[in-house]
Amino acid sequence: MLQNTGKLAGKTLFITGASRGIGKAIALKAAKDGANVVIAAKTAQAHPKLPGTIYTAAEESIDILVNNASAINLTGTLETPMKKVDLMLGVNLRGTYLTSKLCIPHLLKSKNPHILNLSPPLNLNPIWFKNHTAYTMAKYGMSMCVLGMAEEFRGSIAVNALWPKTAIQTAAMEMLGGAEVGKQCRNVDIMSDAAYAILGKPRSYTGNFVIDEEILKTEGIKDFDIYAVAPGNALLPDFFLDEAEALVQNMGGQVVIPVAKGDPRSAATSGPIAETFNIIKGVLNPDIVKSTGGVYKFDLSGEHAGVWFIDMKNGGGSAGSGEPPVKADVVMTMDSADFTKMFAGKLKPTMAFMSGKLMIKGDMSLAIKMEKMMSMMKSKL
Protein backbone atom coordinates (compact mmCIF):
# COMPACT_ATOMS: atom_id res chain seq x y z
CA MET A 1 0.00 0.00 0.00
CA LEU A 2 1.02 3.59 -0.55
CA GLN A 3 2.62 4.98 2.59
CA ASN A 4 1.68 8.35 4.07
CA THR A 5 4.47 10.90 3.80
CA GLY A 6 2.86 13.97 5.37
CA LYS A 7 2.54 15.87 2.10
CA LEU A 8 -1.07 16.80 2.90
CA ALA A 9 -0.28 17.96 6.45
CA GLY A 10 -1.93 21.29 7.26
CA LYS A 11 -4.01 21.31 4.06
CA THR A 12 -7.78 21.58 4.18
CA LEU A 13 -9.86 19.08 2.18
CA PHE A 14 -13.57 19.41 1.43
CA ILE A 15 -14.98 15.98 0.48
CA THR A 16 -18.55 15.28 -0.61
CA GLY A 17 -20.22 11.94 0.07
CA ALA A 18 -17.64 11.09 2.72
CA SER A 19 -19.77 9.37 5.34
CA ARG A 20 -18.90 5.93 3.96
CA GLY A 21 -17.11 4.01 1.23
CA ILE A 22 -14.53 5.64 -1.04
CA GLY A 23 -15.13 9.18 0.22
CA LYS A 24 -14.59 8.16 3.83
CA ALA A 25 -11.43 6.22 2.91
CA ILE A 26 -9.97 9.28 1.16
CA ALA A 27 -10.85 11.42 4.17
CA LEU A 28 -9.20 9.05 6.64
CA LYS A 29 -6.06 8.76 4.49
CA ALA A 30 -5.74 12.54 4.38
CA ALA A 31 -6.49 12.92 8.10
CA LYS A 32 -3.74 10.42 8.90
CA ASP A 33 -1.38 12.73 7.00
CA GLY A 34 -2.31 15.63 9.25
CA ALA A 35 -4.78 17.31 6.92
CA ASN A 36 -7.87 19.21 8.05
CA VAL A 37 -10.86 17.35 6.64
CA VAL A 38 -14.34 18.77 6.10
CA ILE A 39 -16.94 16.26 4.96
CA ALA A 40 -20.30 16.83 3.31
CA ALA A 41 -22.85 14.06 3.30
CA LYS A 42 -26.60 13.66 3.77
CA THR A 43 -26.22 14.68 7.40
CA ALA A 44 -24.85 17.87 8.86
CA GLN A 45 -23.56 16.09 11.96
CA ALA A 46 -19.82 15.89 12.48
CA HIS A 47 -18.16 12.55 11.78
CA PRO A 48 -16.82 11.05 15.05
CA LYS A 49 -13.33 10.55 13.60
CA LEU A 50 -13.14 13.54 11.28
CA PRO A 51 -13.19 17.24 12.22
CA GLY A 52 -15.71 19.71 10.86
CA THR A 53 -19.14 19.75 9.27
CA ILE A 54 -20.43 21.32 6.09
CA TYR A 55 -21.00 24.57 7.98
CA THR A 56 -17.35 24.99 8.96
CA ALA A 57 -16.06 24.85 5.39
CA ALA A 58 -16.35 28.59 4.81
CA GLU A 59 -14.15 29.22 7.84
CA GLU A 60 -11.24 27.28 6.32
CA SER A 61 -8.84 28.11 3.48
CA ILE A 62 -9.78 25.20 1.16
CA ASP A 63 -6.83 23.57 -0.61
CA ILE A 64 -8.46 20.44 -2.07
CA LEU A 65 -11.99 19.58 -3.22
CA VAL A 66 -12.98 15.94 -3.76
CA ASN A 67 -16.30 15.49 -5.55
CA ASN A 68 -17.22 11.96 -4.54
CA ALA A 69 -21.00 12.17 -3.91
CA SER A 70 -22.95 10.17 -6.47
CA ALA A 71 -26.32 8.53 -7.12
CA ILE A 72 -26.84 5.43 -9.25
CA ASN A 73 -29.81 3.74 -10.91
CA LEU A 74 -29.05 1.21 -13.65
CA THR A 75 -32.26 1.10 -15.65
CA GLY A 76 -33.28 1.82 -19.23
CA THR A 77 -34.99 4.94 -20.52
CA LEU A 78 -38.57 3.66 -20.20
CA GLU A 79 -37.93 2.06 -16.80
CA THR A 80 -36.27 5.08 -15.16
CA PRO A 81 -38.70 7.40 -13.32
CA MET A 82 -37.98 11.10 -13.77
CA LYS A 83 -37.54 11.33 -10.02
CA LYS A 84 -34.50 9.04 -10.38
CA VAL A 85 -33.23 10.97 -13.40
CA ASP A 86 -33.48 14.25 -11.49
CA LEU A 87 -31.72 12.72 -8.48
CA MET A 88 -28.76 11.43 -10.52
CA LEU A 89 -28.37 14.66 -12.49
CA GLY A 90 -28.82 16.71 -9.32
CA VAL A 91 -26.26 14.83 -7.22
CA ASN A 92 -23.72 13.81 -9.85
CA LEU A 93 -23.74 16.67 -12.34
CA ARG A 94 -25.27 19.70 -10.62
CA GLY A 95 -23.77 18.85 -7.25
CA THR A 96 -20.27 18.54 -8.68
CA TYR A 97 -20.58 21.74 -10.69
CA LEU A 98 -22.06 23.75 -7.81
CA THR A 99 -19.57 22.54 -5.20
CA SER A 100 -16.70 23.30 -7.56
CA LYS A 101 -18.08 26.76 -8.35
CA LEU A 102 -18.38 27.64 -4.66
CA CYS A 103 -14.96 26.25 -3.70
CA ILE A 104 -12.93 27.70 -6.59
CA PRO A 105 -12.60 31.23 -5.08
CA HIS A 106 -11.04 29.62 -2.00
CA LEU A 107 -8.92 27.21 -4.02
CA LEU A 108 -7.41 30.09 -6.00
CA LYS A 109 -5.85 31.33 -2.75
CA SER A 110 -4.11 27.99 -2.09
CA LYS A 111 -0.48 27.26 -2.96
CA ASN A 112 -1.25 23.91 -4.61
CA PRO A 113 -5.03 23.56 -5.13
CA HIS A 114 -6.72 20.45 -6.49
CA ILE A 115 -10.19 19.37 -7.58
CA LEU A 116 -10.62 15.62 -7.86
CA ASN A 117 -13.84 14.14 -9.26
CA LEU A 118 -14.64 10.46 -8.81
CA SER A 119 -15.80 9.99 -12.38
CA PRO A 120 -14.88 7.89 -15.43
CA PRO A 121 -13.02 8.62 -18.65
CA LEU A 122 -15.34 9.97 -21.36
CA ASN A 123 -15.92 6.80 -23.36
CA LEU A 124 -18.52 7.24 -26.11
CA ASN A 125 -18.86 3.53 -26.87
CA PRO A 126 -22.68 3.05 -27.11
CA ILE A 127 -22.49 -0.05 -24.91
CA TRP A 128 -22.08 2.24 -21.88
CA PHE A 129 -25.27 4.14 -22.76
CA LYS A 130 -27.74 1.56 -24.02
CA ASN A 131 -28.72 -0.02 -20.69
CA HIS A 132 -28.58 3.02 -18.38
CA THR A 133 -28.50 6.25 -20.38
CA ALA A 134 -29.52 8.48 -17.48
CA TYR A 135 -26.79 7.19 -15.15
CA THR A 136 -24.14 7.47 -17.86
CA MET A 137 -25.15 11.05 -18.65
CA ALA A 138 -24.97 11.94 -14.96
CA LYS A 139 -21.52 10.40 -14.42
CA TYR A 140 -20.17 11.82 -17.67
CA GLY A 141 -21.42 15.22 -16.51
CA MET A 142 -18.90 14.99 -13.66
CA SER A 143 -16.20 14.07 -16.18
CA MET A 144 -17.13 17.00 -18.42
CA CYS A 145 -16.58 19.27 -15.43
CA VAL A 146 -13.02 17.94 -15.32
CA LEU A 147 -12.52 18.46 -19.03
CA GLY A 148 -13.77 22.05 -18.97
CA MET A 149 -12.49 23.28 -15.62
CA ALA A 150 -9.02 21.80 -16.11
CA GLU A 151 -8.59 23.98 -19.19
CA GLU A 152 -10.38 27.00 -17.71
CA PHE A 153 -8.16 27.06 -14.62
CA ARG A 154 -4.97 25.64 -16.14
CA GLY A 155 -1.96 26.99 -14.25
CA SER A 156 -4.10 27.91 -11.24
CA ILE A 157 -5.93 24.75 -10.11
CA ALA A 158 -5.25 21.08 -10.88
CA VAL A 159 -8.51 19.41 -11.95
CA ASN A 160 -8.50 15.63 -12.45
CA ALA A 161 -10.74 12.56 -12.40
CA LEU A 162 -10.17 9.21 -10.70
CA TRP A 163 -11.89 5.93 -11.58
CA PRO A 164 -11.29 2.31 -10.50
CA LYS A 165 -10.15 -0.35 -12.92
CA THR A 166 -12.12 -3.00 -11.04
CA ALA A 167 -15.26 -2.98 -8.93
CA ILE A 168 -14.79 -1.60 -5.40
CA GLN A 169 -16.50 -3.11 -2.37
CA THR A 170 -18.98 -0.46 -1.25
CA ALA A 171 -22.58 -0.37 -0.05
CA ALA A 172 -23.64 0.58 -3.60
CA MET A 173 -21.82 -2.41 -5.06
CA GLU A 174 -23.47 -4.78 -2.61
CA MET A 175 -26.84 -3.28 -3.52
CA LEU A 176 -26.18 -4.06 -7.19
CA GLY A 177 -24.57 -7.46 -6.85
CA GLY A 178 -25.47 -8.82 -3.41
CA ALA A 179 -23.22 -9.71 -0.50
CA GLU A 180 -21.23 -12.31 -2.45
CA VAL A 181 -20.05 -9.79 -5.04
CA GLY A 182 -17.49 -8.50 -2.56
CA LYS A 183 -15.28 -11.51 -3.29
CA GLN A 184 -14.80 -10.15 -6.82
CA CYS A 185 -13.95 -6.61 -5.70
CA ARG A 186 -11.04 -4.61 -4.40
CA ASN A 187 -11.37 -2.64 -1.18
CA VAL A 188 -11.60 1.13 -0.89
CA ASP A 189 -7.93 1.45 0.08
CA ILE A 190 -6.83 1.30 -3.56
CA MET A 191 -8.91 4.38 -4.32
CA SER A 192 -7.72 6.32 -1.27
CA ASP A 193 -4.10 5.49 -2.15
CA ALA A 194 -4.65 6.57 -5.78
CA ALA A 195 -6.32 9.80 -4.66
CA TYR A 196 -3.43 10.47 -2.26
CA ALA A 197 -0.97 10.07 -5.15
CA ILE A 198 -2.89 12.56 -7.30
CA LEU A 199 -3.40 15.17 -4.60
CA GLY A 200 0.32 15.29 -3.84
CA LYS A 201 1.21 16.30 -7.40
CA PRO A 202 1.80 19.92 -8.52
CA ARG A 203 -1.00 22.02 -10.01
CA SER A 204 0.52 21.45 -13.45
CA TYR A 205 -0.78 17.87 -13.21
CA THR A 206 -4.24 18.58 -14.60
CA GLY A 207 -6.87 17.39 -17.07
CA ASN A 208 -6.11 13.72 -16.43
CA PHE A 209 -8.61 10.85 -16.29
CA VAL A 210 -6.70 8.59 -13.94
CA ILE A 211 -7.26 4.85 -13.38
CA ASP A 212 -6.39 3.75 -9.83
CA GLU A 213 -4.17 0.81 -10.74
CA GLU A 214 -2.26 2.72 -13.39
CA ILE A 215 -1.19 5.63 -11.19
CA LEU A 216 -0.25 3.32 -8.32
CA LYS A 217 2.05 1.40 -10.67
CA THR A 218 3.87 4.67 -11.36
CA GLU A 219 4.18 5.09 -7.57
CA GLY A 220 5.98 1.76 -7.32
CA ILE A 221 3.10 -0.48 -6.21
CA LYS A 222 3.56 -3.98 -7.66
CA ASP A 223 1.46 -6.23 -5.42
CA PHE A 224 -2.23 -5.48 -5.99
CA ASP A 225 -3.43 -8.56 -4.10
CA ILE A 226 -3.20 -6.41 -0.97
CA TYR A 227 -6.22 -4.50 -2.23
CA ALA A 228 -8.31 -7.57 -3.13
CA VAL A 229 -11.17 -8.48 -0.81
CA ALA A 230 -10.53 -12.14 -1.59
CA PRO A 231 -7.06 -12.53 -3.19
CA GLY A 232 -6.99 -15.03 -6.04
CA ASN A 233 -10.63 -14.51 -7.08
CA ALA A 234 -11.60 -13.13 -10.48
CA LEU A 235 -12.13 -9.37 -10.33
CA LEU A 236 -15.06 -7.56 -11.91
CA PRO A 237 -14.00 -4.84 -14.37
CA ASP A 238 -15.71 -1.54 -13.65
CA PHE A 239 -18.10 0.35 -15.92
CA PHE A 240 -16.95 2.58 -18.79
CA LEU A 241 -13.63 0.77 -19.34
CA ASP A 242 -13.81 -1.42 -22.43
CA GLU A 243 -10.13 -1.88 -23.12
CA ALA A 244 -9.31 -5.57 -23.61
CA GLU A 245 -7.42 -5.90 -20.38
CA ALA A 246 -10.32 -4.48 -18.33
CA LEU A 247 -12.95 -6.71 -19.90
CA VAL A 248 -11.04 -9.99 -19.87
CA GLN A 249 -9.20 -9.74 -16.56
CA ASN A 250 -9.21 -13.21 -15.02
CA MET A 251 -11.90 -14.37 -17.45
CA GLY A 252 -9.99 -16.96 -19.45
CA GLY A 253 -8.15 -14.57 -21.72
CA GLN A 254 -11.01 -14.19 -24.16
CA VAL A 255 -12.34 -10.83 -25.31
CA VAL A 256 -15.97 -10.49 -24.28
CA ILE A 257 -18.22 -9.41 -27.14
CA PRO A 258 -21.71 -8.10 -26.26
CA VAL A 259 -24.29 -10.61 -27.48
CA ALA A 260 -26.62 -9.83 -30.33
CA LYS A 261 -30.34 -9.58 -29.78
CA GLY A 262 -31.99 -12.97 -29.59
CA ASP A 263 -34.35 -14.57 -32.06
CA PRO A 264 -37.89 -13.41 -31.17
CA ARG A 265 -39.41 -16.75 -32.11
CA SER A 266 -40.84 -19.03 -29.49
CA ALA A 267 -38.10 -21.21 -28.04
CA ALA A 268 -37.63 -24.88 -28.77
CA THR A 269 -39.36 -27.36 -26.49
CA SER A 270 -36.31 -29.60 -26.21
CA GLY A 271 -32.59 -29.12 -25.58
CA PRO A 272 -30.52 -27.69 -22.69
CA ILE A 273 -32.64 -24.52 -22.32
CA ALA A 274 -35.88 -26.48 -22.18
CA GLU A 275 -34.32 -28.84 -19.63
CA THR A 276 -33.27 -25.88 -17.49
CA PHE A 277 -36.79 -24.48 -17.55
CA ASN A 278 -38.24 -27.85 -16.59
CA ILE A 279 -36.06 -27.72 -13.48
CA ILE A 280 -37.10 -24.11 -12.85
CA LYS A 281 -40.74 -25.19 -12.89
CA GLY A 282 -39.91 -27.83 -10.31
CA VAL A 283 -38.39 -25.40 -7.81
CA LEU A 284 -40.99 -22.66 -8.11
CA ASN A 285 -43.19 -22.32 -5.04
CA PRO A 286 -45.27 -19.61 -3.33
CA ASP A 287 -42.42 -18.70 -0.97
CA ILE A 288 -40.04 -17.93 -3.86
CA VAL A 289 -42.78 -16.02 -5.66
CA LYS A 290 -43.50 -13.97 -2.54
CA SER A 291 -39.84 -13.17 -1.88
CA THR A 292 -39.07 -12.26 -5.51
CA GLY A 293 -42.15 -10.59 -6.96
CA GLY A 294 -40.99 -10.19 -10.54
CA VAL A 295 -41.73 -11.33 -14.09
CA TYR A 296 -38.61 -12.15 -16.13
CA LYS A 297 -38.20 -12.39 -19.88
CA PHE A 298 -35.10 -14.04 -21.37
CA ASP A 299 -34.19 -13.10 -24.94
CA LEU A 300 -31.59 -15.69 -25.88
CA SER A 301 -29.28 -15.77 -28.88
CA GLY A 302 -26.74 -18.32 -30.08
CA GLU A 303 -27.21 -22.03 -30.70
CA HIS A 304 -30.47 -22.28 -28.74
CA ALA A 305 -31.98 -18.88 -29.52
CA GLY A 306 -35.49 -18.06 -28.38
CA VAL A 307 -37.67 -16.26 -25.87
CA TRP A 308 -38.51 -17.68 -22.44
CA PHE A 309 -40.10 -16.36 -19.28
CA ILE A 310 -40.30 -16.92 -15.52
CA ASP A 311 -43.26 -15.47 -13.63
CA MET A 312 -42.35 -15.14 -9.95
CA LYS A 313 -45.01 -12.57 -9.26
CA ASN A 314 -48.40 -14.18 -9.80
CA GLY A 315 -49.96 -17.16 -8.04
CA GLY A 316 -47.53 -19.99 -7.42
CA GLY A 317 -45.28 -18.95 -10.27
CA SER A 318 -44.86 -20.26 -13.80
CA ALA A 319 -42.19 -20.64 -16.48
CA GLY A 320 -42.02 -21.61 -20.12
CA SER A 321 -41.26 -20.65 -23.71
CA GLY A 322 -42.52 -17.57 -25.52
CA GLU A 323 -43.57 -14.18 -24.22
CA PRO A 324 -44.57 -13.89 -20.54
CA PRO A 325 -48.32 -13.78 -19.82
CA VAL A 326 -47.98 -10.21 -18.47
CA LYS A 327 -45.51 -7.39 -19.08
CA ALA A 328 -42.03 -8.36 -17.90
CA ASP A 329 -40.43 -6.39 -15.06
CA VAL A 330 -36.96 -7.44 -16.24
CA VAL A 331 -35.71 -8.36 -19.72
CA MET A 332 -32.41 -10.22 -19.89
CA THR A 333 -30.60 -10.56 -23.21
CA MET A 334 -27.74 -13.02 -23.45
CA ASP A 335 -26.28 -16.02 -25.28
CA SER A 336 -28.05 -19.31 -24.59
CA ALA A 337 -24.78 -20.95 -23.55
CA ASP A 338 -24.19 -18.24 -20.92
CA PHE A 339 -27.78 -18.63 -19.72
CA THR A 340 -27.15 -22.32 -19.02
CA LYS A 341 -23.91 -21.49 -17.19
CA MET A 342 -25.65 -18.82 -15.14
CA PHE A 343 -28.38 -21.12 -13.87
CA ALA A 344 -25.82 -23.85 -13.21
CA GLY A 345 -23.94 -21.49 -10.90
CA LYS A 346 -20.90 -21.26 -13.20
CA LEU A 347 -21.45 -17.63 -14.18
CA LYS A 348 -22.63 -15.00 -11.71
CA PRO A 349 -25.23 -12.57 -13.11
CA THR A 350 -23.22 -9.60 -11.82
CA MET A 351 -20.08 -10.79 -13.61
CA ALA A 352 -22.07 -11.45 -16.78
CA PHE A 353 -23.68 -8.01 -16.68
CA MET A 354 -20.54 -6.00 -15.96
CA SER A 355 -18.53 -7.83 -18.61
CA GLY A 356 -21.16 -7.30 -21.31
CA LYS A 357 -22.33 -10.91 -21.57
CA LEU A 358 -25.70 -10.03 -20.07
CA MET A 359 -27.84 -7.02 -20.96
CA ILE A 360 -30.58 -6.07 -18.47
CA LYS A 361 -33.53 -3.77 -18.98
CA GLY A 362 -35.84 -3.13 -16.05
CA ASP A 363 -35.58 -3.42 -12.28
CA MET A 364 -31.98 -4.29 -11.40
CA SER A 365 -32.95 -5.27 -7.85
CA LEU A 366 -35.19 -8.04 -9.25
CA ALA A 367 -32.29 -9.35 -11.31
CA ILE A 368 -30.31 -9.70 -8.09
CA LYS A 369 -33.20 -11.43 -6.28
CA MET A 370 -33.25 -14.12 -8.95
CA GLU A 371 -29.93 -15.42 -7.60
CA LYS A 372 -31.86 -17.02 -4.72
CA MET A 373 -33.64 -19.32 -7.14
CA MET A 374 -30.41 -20.03 -8.98
CA SER A 375 -28.79 -21.24 -5.76
CA MET A 376 -31.70 -23.63 -5.22
CA MET A 377 -31.32 -25.00 -8.73
CA LYS A 378 -27.55 -25.48 -8.56
CA SER A 379 -27.80 -28.91 -6.97
CA LYS A 380 -30.28 -30.06 -9.60
CA LEU A 381 -28.31 -29.04 -12.69
N, C-alpha and C positions, 0 to 999 in steps of 0.2 A: 504494500500500500504506500501511497505517497505521504511522506513524512511532513509534519508541520515545521516550518522554518521561522515563523514569526513575521513574515512579510506583510500580513494584514493587521498586525498589532497597531492599535490606536485608530484604525479606520472605522468608519461607520457604514454598516450595510443595512439597506432597507430591502426586505425579502417578502414577497407576496406568497400566499398559500404555504406558509411555513409551519403550520401546526402539526404536520405529519409528513411522512414520506420523504421525497427528494428535497423539498424545501427545508424541512427540519434538519435533514442531514447536512445540507450546505450551511445552515445557520450554526449548527454545533461545531462543524469543522472550523468555521471562521472564529467562533467564540473561543475555541481552544487556542487559537493563534493570538488571542488578546484583542480581538476586534469588538467594537460596540455593535450589537445586533438589534435591529428593530424589525419585528415581524408583523405582517398584516394577514389576518385570516378572517374566518367568518365571525369570530368573536373579538371583542375589544379588550378582553382580559389578558393580563400579562402572562407569558409562558413561565412556568415555575423555574426553568433552567436558563431562560434567556431574558436579558434586561429589556425594558421598554414595551410600549404598546403603540398602536397606530397614532395615538395622539401626541406622543413624544417626538415623532419624526421631525416635525418642524423646528424643534429646539436643537437639533443636531446639524452639523455640517456634513451632509451626505456625500460619501465617496463612491459607493457602489450600490447599484440597483439591480436586484435579481427578480425578473418577472417569471414567477413559477406557477402562479394560480392558473388553473385550467378546469374546464368542464368538458365532459365527453359523453356522446350518445351515438352509438354506431348503428344507425338505421338509415334506410333509403329515403328518398325524397317524399314519397307518399306516406311512409310510415312515421315520419318525424313531425310531431306536433310543433306548431310555431312557437309555443312556449319554450320548447327545448332549443329550437333554433335561436331564439332571442337570448336564452341563457348562455349558449356557447359563444355567440358573437359578442355578448355583453361582457363575459368574463375573459375570454381569450383575446379577442381583438380590441374591443373598446377599453377593457381594463388595462391591458398592456400599454396602449397608446396614451391613455389618460395618466396612468402612474408615471410613465416616462416624461410626459409633458410637464407634470408638476414637479418632478425631481430634477429635471435638467438645469434649471437656474441654480440649484444648490450644487449639482455636479460640476458645473462650470467653474466653481470656486475651488475645487479639489485639485491636488497636485497630480493625481493619476486616476481620473474617474473612469468607471466602467458601467455599462449596462449589459446585462446578460439575460437573454430570453431563453427559456426552455422550450424550444421549438425546432422543427425539422428543416432540413434543406428543402428548397423549393423544387420539388420533383413533379413535373407536369405529366408524368405517365398516367393515362386515364384510369389504370387499375386502382390508383389511390383515391379516386373520386367516385367511381361507379357505385360502391356499396354504402358510402357515408359522405355524400357531398357536403352536407352542412358542417360536419366535424372537420373535414379537410379544409374547407374555406376558413373556418375559425382559427385552426392551427396555423395555416399559411398566412393569415392576417398578422399573427405574431412575427412570423418570419419576414414578412414584407416591412414591418417596422424596423427590423434589423437592416434590411437592404437599404431602406431610405435614410434612416437616421445615421447609419454608419457613414454615408457619404455627406449628409448635411452637416454633421459635426466632426468630420475628419480633421485630425490634428488637435481637437479639443477634448473629445470623449471617445473612448473605445466602446464600440457597440458590436456584440457578437451573439451567436446562437449556439446552444449546446443540445445535443440529442444522443440518446443511447443507441448503440449498435444492436443490443439484444434487449428483450423485455426485462423490466426491472420489477422486483417484488414490492408492490405497493397495494394499498387498499383498493385502488381502482383496478389494478390487474387481477386481483382476486375476485372482484365483482364480475369481470369479464370472463375469466377462465376457471373460477372455482378455487378451492383451497389447494388442490393438487398442482395447479399451474406453477406454484412457487418453485417446484423442483426443476423447472426449465427456465428459471430466471436468474439474473444476478441481483445482488443486494444494492441498496441505495449508496453504499460507500463508493462505488465506482463513479457515480455521478458527482458526489461531493468532492472526490479527489480531482476529477476532471475540471470541475468549476474552480477549485482552488488553483489549479495550474493556469487557467485562463486569467483569473483575476489578479494574478501576480505579474502579468506581462505589462509592458509599457502601453501607453495610449495609442501608439502607432500600430498595435496589433488590433485591427478592427475590420469589420465586414466579413468575418469568417463564420461559416456554418460548420461547427466542430462536432466530430463524433467522439464519444468518450474514450473508446479504446485507442483510437488513433493518436489523440494528444497524449495519452498516458504512455504510449510507446515512445514518443519523443522525449518523455520525462524519465525514461529508463526502466519503466515497468515491463517485466517480461512474463511474470507468472500471473495470469488472470484467473486461475482457479481460486485464488483467495477471495475473489468477488462472487463466485458462484454460490448459490444457495445450497445446491447439492452437486459438488464437484464430480465430473465424469458424465453427468446427464446431458442430453442434447439441449441446446439453448434455442429459445424462440427468437427469430429475428424480429426487430421492431418494425412498426409501420413506416412507410415512406422511403425505405431503403431497398431498392430492387437491384443493387449490384449483385453479381453472381455469388460473391462470398457471403453476403448477408442472407440470401435466400436459401443457400444450400448448406449452411454451417451445420455440421453433424447430422446431415440428412442423406448420407450415402453417396455424396459427391455428385448427385444429379441435379441439373438445373430444373427448377420447378416452373412449369408452364401453366398459366391459368387455363382451366378446362373450358371447352366450348359449351355453348348452351345445348342441353340435352334434346333428344328427339321427343316431340310432344305427343307421340302416339302412346296408346295404352301399352303398358309393359307386358312382357311375356309372362305366361303363367307357369313357366318352368325355368330351371337354372338356378344359379347361386343367389340371385336377388330374390326370387320367389321363395327359395328355401329360407332365407333370412326373414322374410316377412311372415312366413308360417310360424317361425319361432317367436317373432314379435307378438303375433296374435295369441300365442300360448302364455306369454308372460303378462299381457295386459290384464289389469284388474281395477276395481273401483278406487282402491287406495292410490295407485299410480296416477290414475286419471285426476283424482282430487288434488294430489300434490303437484301435478304438472300444469294442467289447465291450458293446453295449447293444441292447435291443429297444425300438423306439419305436412308440407309438400316437398317431395324429393324429385328434382329434375335431373335425371342421370344421363350421362353421355358415355361413349366408349363401347366396349363389346356388348354390354347388356343395357343399352340405352332404353329409356322409358320414363314414365311418370308414375310415382307411387305416393301413398299418403299414410299418415298415422294420425288418428283422431284420439287425443288424450284430453278431451274437453267435454265430450258429450256421453252420457250414459256410462256404460262400462268400458268404453273405448272400442275402437275398430281400426283395422289396417287393411290395405289391399292395393291393387293396381288402379291406375287412372287418376282422375282429378278427385280431390277430397269432396265429401258431400256438402260441406260448407266452406266459406272463404278461409283460406289458410292464414294462420297468424305468422308463420315462418315458412319461407321458401328457401330450400337448400339446393344449390346447383353444384354438382361434382361428378367425377368419373365413377362409373359403377364399381371399378376395382377398388377405389379408395373408400367407397361406401361400405363394401364388404369388410375391409380392414377396420374401418371405424367401429362398426358394430361388433367386430370380433375383439375389440380392445387393443388392436395393433396400431391404431392411429388416433390420437386425441383430437377431438373437434377443434380445440383451440389452436393446436399446431397446424392442422389442416387449413384453418381459416387464415391465420397470420402468414402462412407460406404461400397462399394463393391457390391451394388445392380445393378449397371449399369457399363458395360464395354464399353469403347469407343476406336475405332481405326480410325485414320484419323485426320482431322482438328478440333482441340478443339474449335477454335473460331466459327466455324459453328454450333457446338453443342450448344453454348451459344446463338447464334442468333435465334435458333429455339424457344427459350422462348417467343419471340414476338408473334409467331403464337399460342403458347399455351395460352397466356393471352387472345387472341381473341376468343379462343375456350371455355374458362372457363365458360362463360355465357350460352353456348349451351349444355354443358354436365351435 
